[in-house]
């Protein structure tokens, strides 16, 4: 029986943006972590917090008094400081904010607080492999891996890199590195060699964890030649560690040992106390143009932010099984593994989300009794278009929340989840970024879920929409900004000695204010709607519109599988509006479909937003994390050479750009 034969979902009832789809019960509100934190605050009046009438009053206090708020988070979660802090917030200005000066701690110590038989990690793969580690097992493995790294000469400040899949061993080595005060960085094995070297050559790692092949979509992808090329391109490497079960066939000049060899010796596990702002890991911008930005985040900032986001906003704790589909090349891996901080069971998955079909992850959720299922908006939309009915096909009784990120989730995506997954769960659409390794706007267990909206700004997140003159606006679309610093903001970009690249990236538009680069509307209810990247905004006749609004209309048609919209104009001149369409099987871009699209866009958006060009394409170019390449395609159509407009190695399908290059003369 094929996937489409056993799934026959009826279209979800159309819903209006802002309509309430889910309201938490009084019992759920009473027992959630956010309510417990509120109760704790009232018992500790020294923070200056009062009785709060609702979540939004708490949120306003958290941004008016950021020092008091973040100190309350540290005390509520009993953060272990080895040296005391002089103040929770030293220098407040951005950039250069100083958090918890004088304090020392270690992220890994908090991730490994629990040491009993409770499952810490469930590591699964698409071939049916399953590894379960208890918190006691995890602690023992990290202890051995840390001793192995010490024997290799790894000390505080050294970089340990991974070209590796989402497995238990990868997570073990990260925790071992963090325990020593070493700095972690990872790339997924599907990255091409140039993309890996563009990232790792900037940070000069001493040790590299790697494999010689990986399996994705039922196929084995050999990477042995790639590993040899990466090793040759990283003169800083002193040791290579290969994952268990793999044998590197290429001859390498760098000494190679197996993961089991690394962990052959035991010794007591100690946690190196490091300053609050000591680097924990290096993440990277997408690198679609130029070298990826190496974004450095610290032990203390990530610890506090992830405790807050995962416990209070996602309501995760020891009884939860926390899953997010990700690879080691996306910030959601770093976010997922922080589930250990709240003593949840972290569920890792290595493989394709669509193998052998789109039901695979829903089946996994049922089998492993997952309570929080995190994924991308694109995955949910694909399931909707495929007509899946996961709630009817699988026992998802344990599932109480779904997280969605990577792109705005359209309104009909909200409706599909509640119609065909479950009416009794919290759908947490979230938006933030690699830059802070968290979400600015996200879910809250105290609030209802509204169609098309992200529930709220996070605690401590002073999110606003600004007009071009830097004025705050509500119920209008503007630039997403943060007017108060967050502890998980980048400490610096690696190699950016004078801070100029960091300043230009976030602070050059509005002085002293973080400009994130997203197009957002804050609603009267306190929620947020994300409309895509502000640098890909459609500006037609003075009417600006985010690309997500366009996709909401176009991709609702059953004839359309995927789409990309690009406006080649600028603030100074009007250009062409292009609509690229990937059509469902059996459909072509004929006169009837063109007419249907024009009428729909004219009616639902505006006459100004009817495209000048409709083009059927084989694929929409996307990054490895699933984001559409709107700005790079715009640059290609403007005549920028493809090698300067985008790095093919960062794409799911490197050949997807070829069709757009061929269209430059028509632009």
N, C-alpha and C positions, 0 to 999 in steps of 0.2 A: 504494500500500500504506500503510495507516495505521500509526501508531506501535504500537498494540496488536496489530496483525496480525504485525508483524515482531519483536516482543518477546514471548516467552512464558516468562518466568522461572518456574521451580518455586520454591516457598517454601524459603527457606534453612533448614538444619537448626537447630532451636531450640538455643540455647546458654545455659549457666548463667553468671550473673555471676561474673567472676573466672577463667573458663576461658581458657587461653592459645590464641590464634588464630594468632599469628605470633611467631617468634623470629628475631632477626637472625643471619645466619651469622657464623662466626668471621672470614671474610674481610671482611664488611661492617663488623664491629666494628673490625677492624684499620685499615681505611682511612678511618674517619669522622673528622670534625673534632673531636669530643669526645675521642677517643683521642689525637689529636695535641696537643690542649691539655693533657691529663693528662701526656703525655710532656714537654711544655715546662715544666710546673710542677715536675716532679722535677729539671729542670736549673736551676731558679731557687729554691734553698732559702731565699732571703731573705724569701719570702712566708710562711714558717712552715708551708707545706703539706708533708705527709708522703706516703709511698706509700699510696694509697687502695685498699682491697680491693674496693670496688665503687662504683657511682654514688652510692649513698645516703651513703657516708662522705664523698665529695667534697661532696655537697650540704650535709651537716651542717657541714663546715668553712666553706663559703661563707656560712653564716648566723651561725656563731659569730664569724667574723672578717670582717665585711662590708667594712671598710676595705681589708684585705689582698686580699680577693677582687676587689673592683672595681678596685683598682690593677693587679692581675694582668691583668684584662680589658683595661684601657687599654694596658698594655705589650705584651700578646700580640698585639693587633690594631694596634699601632703608631699609636695615636691621636696626631695632630699637635697638640701644645699650643704656642700662640704665646707664652704666659707660663706659667711653672711653677706647680704647685700647692704649697701649704704642707703639706697632708696630704690623703690620699684622703678621709677622713671627719673633718670638724670636729665640729660639734654633732651628736650621735647621736639625741637625743630626737625623737619625733613628736608633733605637727607641728613644722615649723621645722628639720628636718634640714639640715645644711650639707655639701654634697659638693664636694670638690676646690676649696676656697677658694683664690683667687688665680689659678686657671687661666683661660686664654682659648683659644678654639677656634672652629670653625665647622662645623656639620653638613654643609653643601653641599660644602665642600672634600673631605670624606671620601666623599661620594656620587659625586664626579667625579674621583676619583683616577685611574681608568683612562681612557685617552684614545686607544684604538686602534680597530681595525675590528670588534672583537667586538660583536655586537648588545647594546645596552643596553635598548631598549624595542621591544616588538612591540605596537602599538595596533590593536585589531580592533573591528569593530562588527557588529551583527546583519544588516546589509545586505551584508556581504561585504567592506567596506572594510578595508584593511590598510596600516599605516604601520610601517616598520622604521627605527630610528635606531641607528647604531653609537655606541659611547662617544665617538668623535671627533665625530660629528654632534651628539650631545647637548651636549657641552661647547661647541661652536660656537654652538648655538642659545641655550643659557643665557647665554653671553657677550653675545650681542646683546640678549636680553631684559633682562638686568641693566642694560645701558647705556640701554635704553629706559626702564626704571623710574627710573634716575638722572635722565634728562632730564625726567621727570614730577615730579621733586622728592622721590622716595621716599628716606628716610634711615632709619638704625637706629631701631627702635622704632615706626615707622609700621606700620599694618595694611593688608595687601593681602588682599582677599576674592575668592572665586570662587563664582559661581552657575553652575556649569558641569559638563559630563559628564566621564567618565573617559577623557580623551584625552591624547595626547602633549603638546599645547600647555598643558594644565592643569598637568601635571607640570613642564614647562619653566619656567612662571611661578613655581611654588612654589620651585624650586631657585634661580631668579634672586632671588626675595624673600629667601630664607634667606642667600644670599651677601652681601646688603647688611645683614643684621641686622634686616630688616623681619620682621613677625609675620604668619603666614599663617592663614587660616581659610576653610573651604569648606562649601557646601551643594549637594546634588544638585538638578538642575533639576526634579525631580518634587515638591520641597517647595512648599507653598503660600506665598503672599506673607506672611501673618501669621507663619508659622514662620521664614521667612528674616529678617524684620525683628526678631522676638523674639531672634534670635541676633546678627545683625550690628549692630543698633542699640546693643547693649551695648558693642561694641568700637570703634565709630566708624571704619570703614575709610576710607582716603584714595583707594584705587584698587579698582575692581570689574571682574573678568573675567566676561563673561556671553555668552549666546547669545540668540537670539529664538525658538528652537524646538528640540525634541529628538525623537528617534524611539525608541519603545519598543513592543515587541510588534507591530511592523509598522505602527504608526500614528504620524503626525506630530502632535506636541502643541505648539500655538502658545503661546509665552510672552512675546510682545512687549509685551502690555498689562501683564503681571506685572513685566517688567523696568522699565517706566516707573514703575509704582507703587513698586517697591523703590527706584529712584533718588530718587523724591520723598520717600520715608521715611527716607533717609540723608543728612541735611544735611552730614555730614562729607565726602561724596564730592567729589573734585576731578577725577577722570578715570574714564571707563568704557572698557574694552578689550573689543572683541567678537571672538569666535573667528573664524578664517578661514572663509569660505564662508557667513557669516551677515550679514544686513543688518537693523539695527534700524529698524523702520518707524515707531515712535512718536517724536515729537519730545521730546527730552530737554533739560533745562536744563544738564546736565553735559556737557562736551566728550567726544566719542566718537572713538576711533581703532581701526582694525583691528589684529589681532595682528601681521600682516605689517608694518604701519606702525610698531608698537612696536619691532619688531626690525630696522628699516631701517638702523640705524647700528651699526658695529662698534667695539669698544674692548677693551683687555686686561681679562680677568676677574680681579678681585681678590676675596679672601674676607675680609670684615670680621671680625677677631678679636673675639669677644664673650665675656663671662663665662660660665663653665660653666652657671650658672643663668639665662642670658638667655632670655627667651621665644622659642620656635621657632614654635609654633602654638597656636591655641585650638580645642579640641574642645568638644563640648556633650553634656550629658546628654540623654536622649530627649525631655524636655519634655512628657511625657504629662500632667503637672500643673504649672501655674505656668510661670514663665520658665525655660528651660533653663539649667543651670549652665554658665557659660563656664570650661572647665577649661584652665588654662595649663600647658604642659609645656616643658621647656628643651632647648637644644641639646645639652648634655653628657649629661643624663640619658637622653634618647631615643637618642642615639648609642650609649652603652654598652649600654643594655638591648637595643636591636635588633641590635647586633652579637652579643651573647650569645645571644639567642633564635633568630635566623635562622641563624647559623653553627653554634653548638654543639648546639642542640636540634633545629632543622629540618634540620641538616646541609647547608645550602645553600652553594654556592660558584660559581666562574666557569663551570663546565660545566653549570649548571642553568638551566632555564627555569621561572620561578616565577610561578604564577598564583593569584589569589584572586578569586572573583567578589565584587565590591563596587561601591558608588558612592562619589562624593566626599563623601557625607554620613555615612559610617560610618567608624569608626576603622580598619577593616581596609584602607581605601585608604592611610592613613598608614603602616600596618604593611607593606603590599605594596610601596610605593615604596621602602622601606628595603632592599629586595633589592639596590638599587644599592650599598649599603654593603659587601656581600659580593661584589660584581662579578658577580652573576647577571644573566641576561636577565629583565627584568620584563615580564610579559604583561598588558596592560590590555584590558578588554573593556567596551564601551559598548552596552547593550541589555538585553533580557529573557533570563533563563536558560532560558526555556521557549518561545522562538520560533525556528523554527516549531513545535518540540516539545521535550520534555524531553531529547532526545538531542543537542541543539545543542552544549552545552558538552563533552560526551564526544567528539563529532566534532571539535571545536576542539582538544581535548587530543591527539587522534591526529594531526591534520593538522600541528599546530605542534610536535609532539614534546615536549610539556610533561613535566617531570620531577616537579614538585610541584604538585598540584591542590588548591587551597583552596576551600572552599565552606561552606554552612551545613548544620546538622543537618536543617533542614526540607527542603532540596533533596534530600539523600540519602534521606530518608524518602519524599518524593514519587516519586523514581525507583523506590524499592522497591515502593510501592503501585501504580505504573503497570506493574509487571512488566518493567522494563528489564533488559537483559543487556549492559551496555556492553563487558565483556571479550570477549564472544563476537562482537559486532557490529563492533567497531573494533580497530585495532592499537594497543594501549596499552602496547607493549613498552618505551617510554621512561619510563613512569610508575613512580616508585619510592616515592612517598608521597602520601597524601591528608590534608589538614587539614580539620577540622570544628569549627565554633564557632557562636555565636549562641543556642544552647540545648543542653541535654544531648542527646547522641545515645543513643537507646534501644538496649538489648542486641541486638534483632533488626536494627537498623541496622548494627551491627558485623558480624553474621553475613552480611547481604546483601552488604556490600562484599567480604568474602572469598570469598563464593560466586559473585558475579556481576560483580565488577570484576577482582580479581586476588588470588591467594593469596600473591604475592611482593612485597607492598608494606607499608610501615609506615603504619598508620592512626593519625594523631595528633589525637585529640579534645583540644581545648584550651578553657580557660575563664579569663577575666580580665575586662577591661573597658575602656571608654573612659577611665575615671578614670586609668589608668596606661598606656594605649595598648599593652598587651601582655597576655600570659597569665601568671597565677600558677602554674597547673598545666597541664602540656603534655607533649609527647612527648620521648623520649630515644632516640637510635640505639643505645644499649647495652642497652636493656631490651625484654622481650617485650611484646606487646600483649594485654591481657586484655579479655574481653567486658564491656562496660558501664563500664570504668574508664578514667580518664585516667592515663597512665603514672606521673607523678611531679610533685612540686613542682619548679619551676624553680630553677636555681642562683641563690643570693642571695635566694630567696623563702622566708621563714620562715612557711610556711602551717600553720595548725592549725585544728582544730574546737574551739570553746568551748561549754560548756554555759552556761545563763543566769547562773551565778555566776562566769563567767570561768575555769573550770577546763578544762584541755586533756583531750579525750576521743579515743579511738581505737576504730574499729569501731562508733561510734555517730554519729548525725546531730547536727550542731551548727552554730553560726554560723561562717562562714569568716572567719578573721582573719589578719592579718600582724603578727607580733610584732617584726619588724626592718624598718627603712625600705628602700625601693627608690629608686634615683636617678630613675626616671621618674614617681614620684608627683607630683601637681600642685604646682607652685610656689605657686600661689594660684588663687582664682577671680577673674576680672576684675571689678573694682568692689567686691570684698569687702575693704574697707580694713582692718578690724580682725581679719579671719580668722575671724569667728564662723560664717559660713556653711560654710566648709571644716571647722571643728571639729565643727559639728553633724552634718555629712554622714558623717564617718568616725570621729571620736574620742570622741564623747559617750557611747557605750555602755560601752566598756572603756578606762579612762584609759591613754594612751600606746600604745594598740594600735589598728591599723587594722581596723575592722569593715566588711566589704565589702558585706554584705547578701545573700549567697548562703547556701544551706542545703547543707552538705557532710558527707561521711563520709570519713575517712581509713582505708584498709583496712590489714590486717595486712601485706600485700605491699608497702606503701609507695605504692600508687596512691590515686586519689581518685574519688569519685562525687559529681556535682553533682545536687541535687534541686530546683533552681529557686530563686526569690527567697524569702528568709526572711520577707519581709513578706506573702507570699501562701501561707504554710504552712497546711495543712489540720490543724486541731486538733479532733479528734472524741473526746469522752469522755476527754480527757487524753492521747490518742495522737496525736502529731504526725507528719505525713508531708509530704514534698515533692510538689509537683504533677507532677514528671516521672515519679514512680512511677505516678501515676494515668494519665497519658497513655500510658505504656508498655503498660498493660493494655488500655485502651479503644481506642487507635489500632491495635492489632494485629488488630482485627476487620476483615475485608474490607468490611463494611457501612459503616465509619466513615472518612470522608476527613480530618476534623479535629475537634478538640474543645477545650473550655475548661472548666476546673473552678474554682469559686469557693466559698469558705466565708465566709458573711456573719457568722460569729461572731467572738469576740475572746477574749482571755485571761480576761475576767471573765464572759462569757456564751456559751452555745452558740447558734449561728444555724442557718440552712439551708445544706445542701450542694447546690449547683446543678451540674448537668452539661449543658453546651450541646454539641450535636452537629451537625456538618455531615456529611450522609450521602452515600455514593456514589450515582451515578445508578441509578435503579430501586429505591431502598430508601426506606422511610418508618419513622418511629418508632412502630411498632405494638406490640401487647401482647407478641408473641413476642420482638421485639428488646429491649424493656424487661426481660423476664424473663431473657433471655440475659445482658444487661449486669449485672443484679443478682447473678445466680449467679456470674458471672466475678469481679466485684469482691469479693463476699463471700469467695470461695475464695482469690483471689490477694492481696487486701489485708487486709481485716477486715470483719466485719459493721458496724462503726461507720462504715465508709467507703462504704456504699451510699448514693447520693445521695437527698435528699428530693425533688428536682425533676429531671426529665429534659425538656429542651426542644430541639426541632429548630430550628436557625437556618440562615439563608442563608450566613453567613460568621462566622468568628472574627476579631475586630478585632486587627490586628497593626500594629506600627510599620513604618516604611519599611525598617528593617533586619530585619524578620521576627519580632520578639518579640511574644508574646501579651500582651494588655493585661489581666492578671488583676486587679491592684490597682485600676485605673480602673473596671473593670466592677463590682468589689466596692463601690466608692464610689457608683457610679450606682445599684446596687440598694439602697444605704443611704439614697438620697434626695438625694445631692449633685447639684446641677445639672450637666448634662453638660459645659457650658463650663468648669466648675471641676474636673471629674473628669479630663478629657482634652482635649488639643488635637487637633481633627480633622485639622489640616494635617500632623500627624506620622504619619498613618495611611495605609497602602496603599489602603484603601477607607474614606473618611470616613463613608459612609452605614452602615457595618457596626455602628455603635453604636445605630442607631435601634431595632432589635429589643429591645435590652437596656433602653433607656429605657422602652419600652412595658410591661416586665415589673415595674417598680418596685412597683406596688401588690400584687403577689403575694409580694414579699420579706418 
